[in-house]
Amino acid sequence: MEFDQEIDACGLLCPLPVLKARKRLKSMEKGEVLKLLADDPAAVIDVPHFCAEQGYELLDMVACDKGAHLYFIKSP
């Protein structure tokens, strides 16, 4: 999937992956896509919840190696 910016939040625990994503998304243009890589087990719940609550579109969530997930989030 194509993306405009990315964050590697591996090694960070809740709530840091979501906080970093929120900060970056606020500075992005409408329609841009953020690729977030996170290995915190709570992120599979936190990231979709964050997107739903804040009005961001979670385009895809893909499982990677060693428990990490990629999240593609579109700025409204």
Secondary structure, 3 states (H helix, E strand, C coil): CCCCEEEECCCCCCCHHHHHHHHHHHCCCCCCEEEEEECCCCHHHHHHHHHHHHCCEEEEEEECHHHCEEEEEECC
